[in-house]
Amino acid sequence: MPTTIDVSSVDQWVNENVLEKDAWTDADRPDIAVKQATRNLQRWYPETELSIEVVAYQAIWELQGIDPALKYQKHNVKTVTDNGESISYKDGERPVVAPFVRELLGPTADEIAQQEAEDAAQRQYGGVLL
């Protein structure tokens, strides 16, 4: 059953609990951020009852991803130089799941399934060749 969390609940939680909330307070459409975060979290954690806290962290994370600098990183750009100023990014893409969400909920359903498939594929059973 889909979880429905309204934007006013998320807004209240963010204002009472988050210090670095510029991405949230500057958002043009926080309602879309909440819908997108909820939809993504339901896909990644289908068996989990989503809390306002988890949706809030994911919504902020996704809003922060709108930052042009993070878009470069998402596309695996290593370095950007403009007028002598240079920015270097770490290797790899920015994770889709917010760090606080991953800390609270652990690996996604897809990651668990992938790990189980890898574990099953590596099982070797002893025997004797004749």
Summary of the structure (lengths in Angstrom):
residues: 130
radius of gyration: 19.5
end to end distance: 54.7
largest distance: 71.8
contacts: 295
relative contact order: 0.13
helix: 54%
strand: 6%
